[in-house]
Amino acid sequence: MLLFGLDLDYVLVIVLFCVGLYMLVSKSNLLKKLLGLNVMETAVFAFIVTSGMIEGGDPPILVAGTAAPYASPIPQAMVLTGIVVAVSVTAVALALIVQIHAHFGTIEVDELKELP
């Protein structure tokens, strides 16, 4: 299905990425910024999986009755690796946010900038 001359999948990925970017730029709370980063990562993963889709493509498992074209398994492997990295980055960021809150008593960026 086309929307504005683009596939609907790509339009939804662009909207999701823009929502994450808005959250990252506009919010002053560190947790909300991290949530925006995770939304952006999800949009990138969806884009990679969507770009690997082939219309009418069979799974890349060679058994009797399957014929070319085959769907590429490379984007799925890249997304799985990216998910592992994203979860690791999120865990480290959450640990840092907890330590910032314990040390400074706030996780608001505006308040952290005013601290000596």
MARROVEX-257928 format. One line per field, with one value per residue (C-alpha): residue in three letters; x, y, z. Coordinates in Angstrom, 1 decimal. Layout:
residues N
kolse = c(ALA:...)
X = c(X:...)
Y = c(Y:...)
Z = c(Z:...)
end
This chain:
residues 116
kolse = c(MET:LEU:LEU:PHE:GLY:LEU:ASP:LEU:ASP:TYR:VAL:LEU:VAL:ILE:VAL:LEU:PHE:CYS:VAL:GLY:LEU:TYR:MET:LEU:VAL:SER:LYS:SER:ASN:LEU:LEU:LYS:LYS:LEU:LEU:GLY:LEU:ASN:VAL:MET:GLU:THR:ALA:VAL:PHE:ALA:PHE:ILE:VAL:THR:SER:GLY:MET:ILE:GLU:GLY:GLY:ASP:PRO:PRO:ILE:LEU:VAL:ALA:GLY:THR:ALA:ALA:PRO:TYR:ALA:SER:PRO:ILE:PRO:GLN:ALA:MET:VAL:LEU:THR:GLY:ILE:VAL:VAL:ALA:VAL:SER:VAL:THR:ALA:VAL:ALA:LEU:ALA:LEU:ILE:VAL:GLN:ILE:HIS:ALA:HIS:PHE:GLY:THR:ILE:GLU:VAL:ASP:GLU:LEU:LYS:GLU:LEU:PRO)
X = c(0.0:1.3:1.0:2.5:4.3:6.0:5.3:3.2:6.0:8.5:6.1:5.4:9.2:9.8:6.9:8.3:11.8:10.5:8.6:11.7:13.8:11.2:11.3:15.1:15.4:12.4:12.3:14.5:14.1:16.9:14.5:12.3:15.4:16.4:12.9:13.1:16.4:14.8:11.9:14.5:16.3:13.1:12.4:15.8:15.3:11.9:13.5:16.2:13.7:11.4:14.2:15.0:11.5:10.9:7.4:6.5:9.8:10.0:11.9:15.6:15.2:15.9:13.2:11.1:8.6:10.4:11.5:13.4:13.2:14.2:13.9:17.3:18.2:21.0:18.7:17.2:20.6:21.7:18.6:19.1:22.7:21.4:18.8:21.5:23.5:20.5:19.6:23.1:23.2:19.8:21.1:24.2:22.2:19.7:22.6:24.1:20.8:20.3:23.8:23.1:19.9:21.6:24.5:22.6:19.0:17.5:17.5:16.3:18.9:18.0:18.6:21.8:23.2:22.7:24.7:28.3)
Y = c(0.0:3.4:6.6:9.8:7.8:5.6:2.1:2.4:0.5:3.2:6.0:4.3:3.9:7.6:8.6:6.3:7.6:11.2:10.5:9.1:12.1:14.5:12.7:12.8:16.5:18.0:16.3:17.2:14.1:11.5:8.6:10.1:10.8:7.1:6.1:8.3:6.7:3.2:4.3:5.5:2.2:0.3:2.4:1.6:-2.1:-2.0:-0.2:-2.9:-5.7:-4.0:-3.3:-7.1:-8.1:-9.4:-9.4:-13.1:-14.3:-17.7:-18.4:-19.0:-22.7:-25.1:-27.8:-29.2:-26.8:-23.5:-21.4:-18.2:-15.3:-16.0:-13.5:-12.5:-13.6:-11.0:-8.2:-10.4:-11.3:-7.7:-6.7:-9.5:-8.2:-4.6:-5.6:-7.1:-3.9:-1.8:-3.7:-3.4:0.3:0.7:-1.2:0.9:4.1:3.1:2.3:5.7:7.4:5.6:6.8:10.3:10.4:8.9:11.5:14.6:13.9:14.7:13.4:16.6:17.9:21.5:21.1:19.1:22.0:24.4:22.3:23.4)
Z = c(0.0:-0.9:1.1:-0.3:-3.0:-0.4:1.0:4.2:6.1:5.4:6.3:9.7:10.3:9.5:11.9:14.6:14.2:14.3:17.5:19.1:17.9:19.3:22.7:22.7:21.9:23.7:27.0:29.9:32.0:31.4:31.5:28.8:26.7:27.1:26.1:23.0:22.1:22.4:20.1:17.5:17.8:17.2:14.1:12.7:13.4:11.7:8.7:8.4:8.5:6.1:3.6:3.6:2.6:-0.9:-2.3:-2.8:-1.4:0.2:3.4:2.8:3.7:0.8:0.9:-1.9:-3.2:-2.6:-5.4:-5.9:-4.9:-1.3:1.6:2.8:6.3:6.7:7.9:10.5:11.8:11.9:13.8:16.4:16.9:17.1:19.7:21.9:21.6:22.3:25.4:26.7:26.0:27.8:30.8:31.1:30.7:33.3:35.7:35.0:35.6:38.9:40.0:38.8:40.9:43.9:43.7:42.7:43.7:40.3:36.7:35.1:32.7:33.4:37.1:36.5:34.4:37.3:39.7:40.5)
end
